[in-house]
Amino acid sequence: MQQVLQHQGHSVDYEPFIDEQTRFASEAAWFARSIDCQNLTGKRAVVFGDRTHAAAMTKLLTQEMGIRVVWAGTYCTHDAEAFRAEVQGLCDDVLITEDHGVVANAIAQTEPAAIFGTQMERHVGKRLNIPCGVIAAPVHIQNFPVGFRPFLGYEGANQLCDLVYNTFTLGMEDHLLEMFGGHDTKPVLAAAMTGDLPWTAEAQAILQKIPGFVRSKVKRNTETYARDRRLPEIDLPTFYAAKEAVGA
């Protein structure tokens, strides 16, 4: 359908502009057909930020890229109802909070493939080894590159696709990783966790002092270390040895 609109009493034909943008500026059509984009389908992500950016990213991930948003949230508590209305039906759950610790625990419990949030969520992602794309304030200066990177229009769509893709892959070629066994270790971890190793009371007490949002990772790394060495239980020497060896 030809895009002809009325503007101040005059007919404005936008068809030439749309044609030029879709053929020469936008890479969306090519990306949508690429194996790289298809590898993102069904991936699990969480989204957190201000109301507008978090809601828009949730819509982009679910409606345009086929990515499952496990939960979406905002720290704009005064906009809670409006935010819920915008993301209703697009995510499994909604998180409204100003408490950074609550967000960190939710990320740790969810263990998504990627996070889209603020610089605070990026710090959490680093500790949990989960990639994070920064979409809302507070942000780091690195999120303000010198080059021209619009987030509006056809070129803006290219930038958003790059942000999403690069967050999930961190520069790795996903199709090659899938071909040679992939990089998703969750099934391996799930198998390894079958039948938890016993922990001594002293080791368990130290584990409980670790912040909740990284505790499960520390426990998993320690038990993997112990299993690799065929140790029957986790005691204090084992715990500290694992911490030294693998940064548990």
Backbone as CSV, one residue per row, in Angstrom:
resi,resn,N_x,N_y,N_z,CA_x,CA_y,CA_z,C_x,C_y,C_z
1,MET,0.842,-1.186,0.000,0.000,0.000,0.000,0.882,1.244,0.000
2,GLN,0.598,2.149,-0.885,1.414,3.347,-0.975,1.194,4.240,0.237
3,GLN,2.299,4.717,0.796,2.237,5.533,1.995,2.079,7.008,1.608
4,VAL,0.833,7.484,1.499,0.543,8.868,1.167,-0.279,9.465,2.299
5,LEU,0.240,10.497,2.948,-0.422,11.101,4.084,-0.704,12.566,3.823
6,GLN,-1.706,13.082,4.497,-2.059,14.494,4.404,-1.298,15.282,5.456
7,HIS,-0.592,16.307,5.035,0.163,17.140,5.962,-0.089,18.602,5.608
8,GLN,-0.787,19.294,6.472,-1.125,20.707,6.288,-1.778,20.954,4.931
9,GLY,-2.704,20.088,4.595,-3.468,20.261,3.367,-2.794,19.747,2.123
10,HIS,-1.577,19.211,2.232,-0.848,18.715,1.052,-0.616,17.220,1.179
11,SER,-0.658,16.531,0.063,-0.375,15.102,0.049,1.128,14.882,0.082
12,VAL,1.564,14.063,1.043,2.992,13.768,1.168,3.218,12.286,0.883
13,ASP,4.017,12.013,-0.120,4.298,10.638,-0.509,5.588,10.178,0.175
14,TYR,5.457,9.249,1.139,6.612,8.746,1.876,7.208,7.483,1.250
15,GLU,6.580,7.007,0.184,7.017,5.751,-0.422,8.476,5.788,-0.885
16,PRO,8.938,6.848,-1.550,10.354,6.884,-1.964,11.312,6.809,-0.777
17,PHE,10.978,7.487,0.325,11.838,7.456,1.508,11.887,6.054,2.101
18,ILE,10.707,5.417,2.237,10.649,4.067,2.793,11.419,3.094,1.913
19,ASP,11.268,3.221,0.597,11.972,2.342,-0.331,13.481,2.499,-0.199
20,GLU,13.937,3.744,-0.113,15.370,3.998,0.014,15.923,3.453,1.328
21,GLN,15.185,3.661,2.406,15.650,3.204,3.715,15.694,1.682,3.809
22,THR,14.661,1.019,3.297,14.615,-0.443,3.395,15.650,-1.103,2.492
23,ARG,16.019,-0.449,1.394,16.994,-1.056,0.480,18.437,-0.688,0.794
24,PHE,18.669,0.504,1.358,20.041,0.972,1.509,20.449,1.273,2.952
25,ALA,19.506,1.556,3.833,19.857,1.902,5.217,19.593,0.758,6.174
26,SER,18.441,0.100,6.033,18.063,-0.946,6.976,18.667,-2.288,6.599
27,GLU,19.193,-2.976,7.606,19.690,-4.343,7.433,18.727,-5.345,8.074
28,ALA,17.552,-4.861,8.487,16.623,-5.698,9.237,16.166,-6.915,8.443
29,ALA,15.850,-6.716,7.156,15.348,-7.827,6.347,16.421,-8.917,6.207
30,TRP,17.659,-8.494,5.952,18.749,-9.464,5.839,18.979,-10.170,7.173
31,PHE,18.995,-9.402,8.262,19.273,-9.980,9.571,18.193,-10.977,9.973
32,ALA,16.939,-10.660,9.680,15.830,-11.541,10.054,15.943,-12.902,9.376
33,ARG,16.558,-12.934,8.185,16.699,-14.193,7.446,17.999,-14.922,7.775
34,SER,18.893,-14.274,8.505,20.215,-14.850,8.750,20.158,-15.922,9.836
35,ILE,21.143,-16.815,9.802,21.224,-17.861,10.818,21.538,-17.260,12.177
36,ASP,22.214,-16.114,12.190,22.533,-15.465,13.461,21.269,-15.052,14.200
37,CYS,20.328,-14.464,13.468,19.070,-14.050,14.085,18.268,-15.269,14.530
38,GLN,18.249,-16.297,13.699,17.480,-17.495,14.027,18.009,-18.184,15.284
39,ASN,19.302,-18.056,15.528,19.887,-18.672,16.726,19.420,-18.012,18.011
40,LEU,18.863,-16.791,17.905,18.373,-16.095,19.084,16.962,-16.522,19.470
41,THR,16.232,-17.109,18.529,14.839,-17.465,18.774,14.711,-18.419,19.959
42,GLY,13.852,-18.037,20.908,13.615,-18.878,22.067,14.574,-18.660,23.215
43,LYS,15.587,-17.826,23.020,16.519,-17.529,24.117,15.770,-16.831,25.247
44,ARG,16.264,-16.984,26.466,15.634,-16.396,27.644,16.388,-15.147,28.088
45,ALA,15.657,-14.074,28.335,16.275,-12.826,28.769,15.448,-12.190,29.870
46,VAL,16.077,-11.280,30.610,15.361,-10.445,31.574,15.641,-8.989,31.211
47,VAL,14.697,-8.114,31.539,14.802,-6.696,31.181,14.506,-5.858,32.414
48,PHE,15.346,-4.840,32.663,15.109,-3.945,33.794,15.681,-2.573,33.488
49,GLY,14.929,-1.527,33.843,15.405,-0.167,33.613,14.312,0.830,33.909
50,ASP,14.391,1.999,33.275,13.303,2.956,33.449,12.073,2.465,32.677
51,ARG,10.974,3.167,32.828,9.726,2.663,32.246,9.800,2.553,30.724
52,THR,10.241,3.618,30.046,10.171,3.649,28.588,11.154,2.684,27.938
53,HIS,12.403,2.688,28.389,13.393,1.822,27.762,13.110,0.343,28.040
54,ALA,12.737,0.016,29.265,12.473,-1.382,29.604,11.261,-1.913,28.847
55,ALA,10.215,-1.099,28.741,9.014,-1.533,28.012,9.310,-1.695,26.525
56,ALA,10.050,-0.744,25.959,10.364,-0.808,24.524,11.249,-2.005,24.215
57,MET,12.242,-2.276,25.055,13.118,-3.418,24.811,12.355,-4.729,24.949
58,THR,11.425,-4.805,25.880,10.604,-6.003,26.028,9.804,-6.260,24.758
59,LYS,9.238,-5.205,24.192,8.465,-5.338,22.948,9.353,-5.770,21.787
60,LEU,10.539,-5.175,21.693,11.458,-5.531,20.607,11.874,-6.994,20.695
61,LEU,12.259,-7.432,21.886,12.735,-8.804,22.052,11.654,-9.824,21.736
62,THR,10.448,-9.591,22.239,9.385,-10.594,22.096,8.671,-10.520,20.757
63,GLN,8.346,-9.305,20.318,7.529,-9.152,19.116,8.342,-9.165,17.825
64,GLU,9.596,-8.729,17.890,10.394,-8.621,16.678,11.456,-9.703,16.541
65,MET,11.958,-10.233,17.678,13.105,-11.126,17.594,12.845,-12.517,18.161
66,GLY,11.642,-12.775,18.649,11.291,-14.113,19.107,12.015,-14.562,20.357
67,ILE,12.436,-13.618,21.183,13.156,-13.938,22.412,12.180,-13.935,23.582
68,ARG,12.290,-14.906,24.444,11.390,-15.005,25.598,11.901,-14.111,26.734
69,VAL,11.080,-13.194,27.187,11.411,-12.355,28.329,10.803,-12.998,29.570
70,VAL,11.659,-13.550,30.430,11.190,-14.256,31.612,10.539,-13.283,32.584
71,TRP,11.188,-12.145,32.796,10.537,-11.064,33.545,11.083,-9.722,33.069
72,ALA,10.211,-8.727,33.135,10.578,-7.356,32.792,10.260,-6.486,33.997
73,GLY,11.110,-5.501,34.255,10.883,-4.680,35.431,11.350,-3.253,35.276
74,THR,10.952,-2.425,36.230,11.350,-1.027,36.236,11.534,-0.546,37.665
75,TYR,12.435,0.434,37.815,12.610,1.080,39.112,11.713,2.308,39.241
76,CYS,10.946,2.621,38.202,9.999,3.747,38.232,8.712,3.283,38.909
77,THR,8.742,3.193,40.232,7.603,2.649,40.968,6.335,3.478,40.787
78,HIS,6.485,4.777,40.543,5.308,5.628,40.344,4.629,5.357,39.002
79,ASP,5.336,4.661,38.103,4.772,4.310,36.803,4.421,2.828,36.727
80,ALA,4.252,2.193,37.877,4.072,0.740,37.919,2.894,0.269,37.068
81,GLU,1.753,0.890,37.237,0.566,0.440,36.500,0.717,0.651,35.006
82,ALA,1.277,1.801,34.627,1.474,2.077,33.203,2.462,1.084,32.596
83,PHE,3.499,0.741,33.351,4.481,-0.218,32.857,3.853,-1.596,32.687
84,ARG,3.082,-2.009,33.683,2.410,-3.310,33.591,1.512,-3.376,32.360
85,ALA,0.829,-2.285,32.080,-0.071,-2.247,30.928,0.708,-2.403,29.617
86,GLU,1.904,-1.812,29.558,2.697,-1.858,28.326,3.288,-3.234,28.062
87,VAL,3.649,-3.968,29.105,4.316,-5.257,28.895,3.389,-6.446,29.142
88,GLN,2.130,-6.178,29.420,1.182,-7.253,29.691,1.133,-8.240,28.523
89,GLY,1.289,-9.509,28.831,1.237,-10.546,27.815,2.536,-10.762,27.066
90,LEU,3.546,-9.938,27.346,4.814,-10.048,26.630,5.902,-10.735,27.459
91,CYS,5.691,-10.853,28.765,6.697,-11.478,29.633,5.995,-12.374,30.646
92,ASP,6.758,-13.274,31.235,6.184,-14.205,32.200,5.833,-13.534,33.522
93,ASP,6.623,-12.537,33.906,6.411,-11.884,35.193,6.877,-10.437,35.107
94,VAL,6.436,-9.627,36.063,6.803,-8.200,36.119,7.416,-7.919,37.483
95,LEU,8.519,-7.159,37.492,9.211,-6.816,38.725,9.271,-5.294,38.870
96,ILE,8.632,-4.765,39.894,8.648,-3.329,40.172,9.352,-3.120,41.507
97,THR,10.541,-2.534,41.483,11.281,-2.340,42.732,12.376,-1.301,42.553
98,GLU,12.713,-0.639,43.652,13.859,0.267,43.689,15.036,-0.370,44.422
99,ASP,14.863,-1.606,44.866,15.877,-2.315,45.639,16.782,-3.106,44.702
100,HIS,18.031,-2.660,44.578,18.968,-3.323,43.680,19.208,-4.774,44.082
101,GLY,19.188,-5.065,45.381,19.385,-6.430,45.840,18.295,-7.371,45.364
102,VAL,17.062,-6.879,45.326,15.941,-7.692,44.839,16.143,-8.039,43.366
103,VAL,16.600,-7.071,42.592,16.856,-7.300,41.165,17.971,-8.322,40.986
104,ALA,19.049,-8.180,41.763,20.180,-9.104,41.668,19.748,-10.527,41.999
105,ASN,18.959,-10.705,43.049,18.485,-12.038,43.420,17.581,-12.633,42.352
106,ALA,16.738,-11.791,41.747,15.837,-12.266,40.693,16.634,-12.749,39.483
107,ILE,17.713,-12.045,39.150,18.558,-12.455,38.033,19.234,-13.784,38.352
108,ALA,19.768,-13.912,39.566,20.459,-15.138,39.957,19.522,-16.342,39.943
109,GLN,18.286,-16.141,40.391,17.315,-17.228,40.427,16.856,-17.614,39.023
110,THR,16.795,-16.642,38.121,16.308,-16.893,36.765,17.378,-17.508,35.883
111,GLU,18.640,-17.081,36.050,19.758,-17.514,35.218,19.429,-17.399,33.728
112,PRO,19.156,-16.180,33.247,18.830,-16.008,31.836,20.066,-16.107,30.950
113,ALA,19.846,-16.184,29.647,20.968,-16.188,28.709,21.554,-14.794,28.557
114,ALA,20.741,-13.765,28.804,21.223,-12.382,28.686,20.355,-11.458,29.531
115,ILE,20.962,-10.339,29.912,20.279,-9.300,30.680,20.271,-8.025,29.857
116,PHE,19.163,-7.301,29.897,19.116,-5.964,29.315,18.660,-5.028,30.424
117,GLY,19.603,-4.211,30.930,19.290,-3.399,32.094,20.164,-2.170,32.194
118,THR,20.465,-1.776,33.420,21.293,-0.609,33.679,22.728,-1.066,33.964
119,GLN,23.591,-0.107,34.266,24.964,-0.456,34.618,25.005,-1.315,35.881
120,MET,24.028,-1.140,36.770,23.970,-1.949,37.983,23.751,-3.421,37.638
121,GLU,22.836,-3.689,36.702,22.591,-5.072,36.289,23.807,-5.633,35.546
122,ARG,24.537,-4.760,34.878,25.757,-5.207,34.191,26.775,-5.721,35.201
123,HIS,26.891,-5.048,36.343,27.805,-5.512,37.392,27.361,-6.880,37.926
124,VAL,26.056,-7.044,38.110,25.532,-8.335,38.571,25.847,-9.413,37.538
125,GLY,25.622,-9.089,36.263,25.896,-10.041,35.193,27.345,-10.480,35.156
126,LYS,28.258,-9.541,35.417,29.681,-9.893,35.425,29.984,-10.919,36.501
127,ARG,29.379,-10.752,37.665,29.645,-11.685,38.767,29.016,-13.048,38.511
128,LEU,27.925,-13.061,37.740,27.236,-14.322,37.450,27.628,-14.900,36.098
129,ASN,28.521,-14.209,35.392,28.943,-14.634,34.057,27.773,-14.670,33.080
130,ILE,26.906,-13.648,33.168,25.778,-13.492,32.249,25.958,-12.178,31.505
131,PRO,25.952,-12.183,30.173,26.156,-10.939,29.430,25.005,-9.965,29.634
132,CYS,25.322,-8.665,29.604,24.301,-7.633,29.823,24.459,-6.506,28.826
133,GLY,23.363,-6.152,28.174,23.315,-4.973,27.317,22.696,-3.828,28.090
134,VAL,23.383,-2.686,28.161,22.894,-1.544,28.930,21.904,-0.745,28.082
135,ILE,20.689,-0.567,28.608,19.632,0.090,27.844,19.071,1.328,28.534
136,ALA,19.399,1.541,29.813,18.787,2.651,30.546,19.740,3.144,31.621
137,ALA,19.520,4.386,32.066,20.331,4.959,33.151,20.038,4.215,34.455
138,PRO,21.051,4.113,35.357,22.409,4.653,35.246,23.274,3.863,34.276
139,VAL,24.138,4.588,33.552,24.977,3.978,32.528,26.431,4.385,32.751
140,HIS,27.316,3.704,32.049,28.745,3.991,32.091,29.101,4.854,30.886
141,ILE,30.192,5.584,30.965,30.602,6.447,29.862,30.847,5.654,28.580
142,GLN,31.181,4.378,28.709,31.417,3.559,27.517,30.152,3.381,26.686
143,ASN,29.001,3.669,27.276,27.754,3.561,26.533,27.433,4.826,25.743
144,PHE,28.381,5.761,25.723,28.225,6.977,24.927,29.389,7.086,23.951
145,PRO,29.380,6.281,22.887,30.492,6.294,21.933,30.559,7.612,21.169
146,VAL,31.731,7.897,20.626,31.927,9.134,19.872,31.171,9.089,18.549
147,GLY,31.101,7.919,17.943,30.445,7.791,16.644,28.943,8.001,16.708
148,PHE,28.346,8.235,15.549,26.908,8.465,15.423,26.171,7.141,15.514
149,ARG,25.361,6.978,16.563,24.624,5.736,16.751,23.183,6.052,17.136
150,PRO,22.359,6.374,16.183,20.958,6.718,16.485,20.170,5.504,16.927
151,PHE,19.156,5.714,17.764,18.272,4.648,18.183,16.849,4.895,17.680
152,LEU,16.743,5.701,16.623,15.460,5.990,16.005,15.540,5.688,14.510
153,GLY,14.404,5.414,13.911,14.353,5.209,12.473,14.953,3.883,12.041
154,TYR,15.231,3.759,10.734,15.734,2.510,10.178,17.146,2.200,10.653
155,GLU,18.019,3.215,10.682,19.368,2.984,11.179,19.351,2.656,12.668
156,GLY,18.408,3.253,13.390,18.269,2.939,14.809,17.916,1.482,15.035
157,ALA,17.093,0.926,14.134,16.745,-0.496,14.238,17.983,-1.362,14.078
158,ASN,18.888,-0.952,13.180,20.144,-1.686,13.032,20.940,-1.677,14.327
159,GLN,21.004,-0.518,14.982,21.761,-0.396,16.220,21.174,-1.284,17.325
160,LEU,19.842,-1.316,17.406,19.198,-2.144,18.423,19.443,-3.624,18.171
161,CYS,19.373,-4.027,16.907,19.649,-5.431,16.574,21.073,-5.796,16.954
162,ASP,22.011,-4.886,16.692,23.405,-5.136,17.074,23.541,-5.283,18.583
163,LEU,22.862,-4.410,19.325,22.934,-4.470,20.790,22.443,-5.820,21.297
164,VAL,21.313,-6.267,20.778,20.741,-7.537,21.217,21.641,-8.703,20.829
165,TYR,22.038,-8.735,19.567,22.853,-9.859,19.088,24.190,-9.931,19.804
166,ASN,24.869,-8.784,19.907,26.184,-8.781,20.541,26.110,-9.119,22.028
167,THR,25.013,-8.747,22.679,24.855,-9.094,24.088,24.772,-10.602,24.268
168,PHE,24.012,-11.257,23.419,23.866,-12.709,23.533,25.148,-13.446,23.157
169,THR,25.864,-12.955,22.159,26.997,-13.713,21.631,28.348,-13.199,22.103
170,LEU,28.406,-11.947,22.592,29.679,-11.360,23.031,30.755,-11.485,21.961
171,GLY,30.354,-11.274,20.705,31.318,-11.298,19.610,31.596,-12.678,19.060
172,MET,31.069,-13.723,19.704,31.306,-15.073,19.216,30.342,-15.399,18.085
173,GLU,30.782,-16.232,17.157,29.926,-16.639,16.053,29.061,-17.803,16.519
174,ASP,27.804,-17.506,16.781,26.924,-18.465,17.423,26.732,-19.727,16.602
175,HIS,26.637,-19.575,15.268,26.375,-20.761,14.457,27.559,-21.726,14.473
176,LEU,28.795,-21.207,14.568,29.962,-22.076,14.668,30.015,-22.768,16.029
177,LEU,29.629,-22.035,17.067,29.601,-22.633,18.395,28.579,-23.759,18.459
178,GLU,27.421,-23.539,17.819,26.406,-24.590,17.798,26.920,-25.802,17.022
179,MET,27.626,-25.529,15.906,28.132,-26.611,15.062,29.123,-27.490,15.816
180,PHE,29.948,-26.840,16.660,30.983,-27.582,17.379,30.639,-27.812,18.842
181,GLY,29.351,-27.839,19.134,28.934,-28.216,20.477,28.310,-27.111,21.288
182,GLY,28.377,-25.885,20.765,27.698,-24.783,21.432,28.396,-24.310,22.686
183,HIS,27.803,-23.291,23.324,28.378,-22.743,24.540,27.370,-22.726,25.683
184,ASP,26.235,-23.407,25.489,25.222,-23.451,26.535,25.554,-24.607,27.479
185,THR,26.039,-24.298,28.661,26.481,-25.339,29.593,25.406,-25.749,30.582
186,LYS,24.205,-25.175,30.479,23.165,-25.466,31.467,22.817,-26.947,31.562
187,PRO,22.648,-27.691,30.405,22.355,-29.121,30.548,23.474,-29.865,31.285
188,VAL,24.727,-29.499,31.003,25.851,-30.139,31.671,25.825,-29.835,33.159
189,LEU,25.553,-28.570,33.480,25.494,-28.182,34.880,24.358,-28.892,35.596
190,ALA,23.215,-29.008,34.931,22.064,-29.671,35.543,22.392,-31.126,35.862
191,ALA,23.095,-31.775,34.924,23.467,-33.163,35.144,24.467,-33.291,36.285
192,ALA,25.383,-32.330,36.327,26.419,-32.376,37.358,25.854,-32.158,38.749
193,MET,24.729,-31.433,38.816,24.172,-31.093,40.119,23.278,-32.186,40.682
194,THR,23.101,-33.275,39.923,22.266,-34.364,40.406,22.917,-35.010,41.630
195,GLY,22.231,-34.950,42.746,22.778,-35.519,43.970,23.842,-34.624,44.558
196,ASP,23.442,-33.582,45.283,24.385,-32.622,45.847,25.360,-33.311,46.800
197,LEU,26.594,-32.861,46.773,27.581,-33.350,47.726,27.258,-32.803,49.119
198,PRO,27.539,-33.590,50.150,27.299,-33.079,51.515,28.309,-31.989,51.875
199,TRP,27.840,-31.007,52.646,28.690,-29.920,53.136,28.803,-30.043,54.652
200,THR,29.983,-29.822,55.182,30.127,-29.789,56.634,29.475,-28.521,57.159
201,ALA,29.153,-28.510,58.446,28.489,-27.358,59.041,29.331,-26.091,58.901
202,GLU,30.655,-26.224,59.057,31.537,-25.059,58.951,31.534,-24.482,57.540
203,ALA,31.609,-25.360,56.544,31.601,-24.903,55.153,30.247,-24.291,54.792
204,GLN,29.162,-24.914,55.264,27.824,-24.390,55.001,27.656,-23.006,55.617
205,ALA,28.220,-22.773,56.791,28.115,-21.465,57.446,28.824,-20.397,56.627
206,ILE,29.974,-20.721,56.062,30.701,-19.769,55.216,29.914,-19.485,53.941
207,LEU,29.316,-20.524,53.358,28.530,-20.358,52.138,27.361,-19.403,52.359
208,GLN,26.717,-19.501,53.509,25.552,-18.671,53.795,25.914,-17.191,53.961
209,LYS,27.187,-16.893,54.193,27.613,-15.506,54.328,27.833,-14.827,52.981
210,ILE,27.844,-15.617,51.908,28.047,-15.071,50.565,26.736,-14.454,50.076
211,PRO,26.775,-13.271,49.414,25.548,-12.631,48.918,24.689,-13.584,48.102
212,GLY,23.384,-13.489,48.302,22.451,-14.435,47.697,22.534,-14.541,46.195
213,PHE,22.814,-13.410,45.507,22.751,-13.456,44.048,23.952,-14.149,43.396
214,VAL,24.993,-14.491,44.197,26.098,-15.269,43.641,26.296,-16.591,44.391
215,ARG,25.470,-16.827,45.398,25.673,-18.009,46.237,25.524,-19.314,45.453
216,SER,24.526,-19.385,44.569,24.302,-20.624,43.816,25.475,-20.920,42.885
217,LYS,26.057,-19.867,42.323,27.211,-20.075,41.446,28.407,-20.581,42.242
218,VAL,28.641,-19.995,43.416,29.749,-20.433,44.264,29.560,-21.890,44.671
219,LYS,28.339,-22.241,45.056,28.046,-23.624,45.460,28.307,-24.588,44.300
220,ARG,27.839,-24.199,43.114,28.008,-25.052,41.944,29.486,-25.227,41.593
221,ASN,30.244,-24.135,41.597,31.664,-24.213,41.265,32.438,-25.058,42.274
222,THR,32.080,-24.910,43.558,32.773,-25.671,44.600,32.500,-27.161,44.451
223,GLU,31.251,-27.519,44.195,30.908,-28.936,44.063,31.512,-29.535,42.794
224,THR,31.593,-28.753,41.724,32.251,-29.234,40.513,33.720,-29.516,40.790
225,TYR,34.355,-28.591,41.515,35.767,-28.784,41.898,35.932,-30.073,42.700
226,ALA,35.040,-30.299,43.667,35.138,-31.488,44.517,34.890,-32.769,43.722
227,ARG,33.911,-32.747,42.836,33.610,-33.947,42.037,34.780,-34.300,41.119
228,ASP,35.377,-33.286,40.516,36.509,-33.536,39.621,37.651,-34.228,40.341
229,ARG,37.734,-34.013,41.661,38.812,-34.612,42.451,38.313,-35.789,43.289
230,ARG,37.063,-36.208,43.024,36.459,-37.374,43.687,36.468,-37.231,45.206
231,LEU,36.187,-36.023,45.681,36.119,-35.770,47.120,34.717,-36.123,47.629
232,PRO,34.608,-36.725,48.812,33.309,-37.197,49.299,32.414,-36.098,49.868
233,GLU,32.997,-34.954,50.280,32.207,-33.897,50.883,32.919,-32.551,50.713
234,ILE,32.187,-31.477,51.058,32.754,-30.131,51.021,33.041,-29.707,52.455
235,ASP,34.333,-29.624,52.793,34.708,-29.071,54.090,35.405,-27.731,53.855
236,LEU,35.854,-27.097,54.918,36.464,-25.774,54.773,37.716,-25.779,53.877
237,PRO,38.637,-26.729,54.060,39.807,-26.744,53.161,39.414,-26.889,51.692
238,THR,38.401,-27.736,51.419,37.944,-27.915,50.038,37.336,-26.628,49.503
239,PHE,36.522,-25.974,50.320,35.875,-24.727,49.921,36.917,-23.681,49.541
240,TYR,37.924,-23.495,50.396,38.942,-22.483,50.120,39.837,-22.876,48.941
241,ALA,40.068,-24.158,48.785,40.868,-24.637,47.652,40.127,-24.372,46.339
242,ALA,38.815,-24.612,46.348,38.012,-24.362,45.148,37.992,-22.874,44.831
243,LYS,37.877,-22.055,45.852,37.866,-20.605,45.658,39.172,-20.126,45.039
244,GLU,40.258,-20.708,45.491,41.570,-20.331,44.963,41.750,-20.817,43.531
245,ALA,41.234,-22.028,43.245,41.461,-22.656,41.929,40.564,-22.097,40.832
246,VAL,39.284,-21.917,41.144,38.335,-21.528,40.102,37.629,-20.219,40.389
247,GLY,38.036,-19.537,41.436,37.377,-18.268,41.752,35.950,-18.464,42.190
248,ALA,35.684,-19.576,42.862,34.325,-19.903,43.290,33.750,-18.806,44.160
